[in-house]
């Protein structure tokens, strides 16, 4: 699904599965249920990445940089 792979890095901060395919989704859920350390690591990485990469503060800083550059032209 568009944009998901930009936010979630498979095996680093989530598990990506093909859309509309129940078996791979079921396998990923079972994997997380069977491996609590993996689930905790993925959750921590996802939280850290969301706070640093997709935060409102980061978006504000990027937009400010764009406007500053545009106004200096």
N, C-alpha and C positions, 0 to 999 in steps of 0.2 A: 504494500500500500504506500502511495507516495509520501515521502518524507520520513517514514519510520526508520529506514536504514541510515538516515543522517543523524537521527537522535539516538538510536540504539545500536551499539556495536556488539555484534554477535559474540557471545562468550566473554565479553568484558563487562558490560553493564546490562545485559539482558540476553535472552535467547530468541533468535529470529526463526520463524517457521513460515513455510509457504502459506499464502492465504487460501482459505476455503478447502483446507485439507485437514481433516480431523485427526488422522493418525500421527502426523508430526507434532501437532499441538498436544495431543495426549502424551506422546513420548516426552516432550519438553516438560510438561507438568509433572509427570512421574519422576523425571530426572531431578527436578527441584525438590519434590517431596522426599526423595530418597537421599539427597545430598544437601543437608542443611547448611554445611559450610559454603557450598557453591551458592545457594540461595542468599546467604548473608553477604557474601562477597559481591555478588551481582547487585544486590540492593544498595550496599554502601557505595559502590562505584557509580550506580545510577544517580543516587542522591548527590554525591559530590559533583558529578558532571552536570547535573541540572542546575545546581547552585552556582557553578562557575561559568558554564557555557550558555545557559538559556535563562539566566536571571534577568529581571527587569533592569537592574543596575548595569549589567553588561549591554543590554539592548540600548539603554540610554547613552552609555559611553560611545557605542558604535555610531548611533545617529548623530551625536554631538560632533564626532570626528568627521562624519560625512558633511554636515552642515558647515562646519568650520572650514573644511577644504573648499567647498563650493563657494563660500562667501569670500574666500581669499583669492579667487580667480579673477 
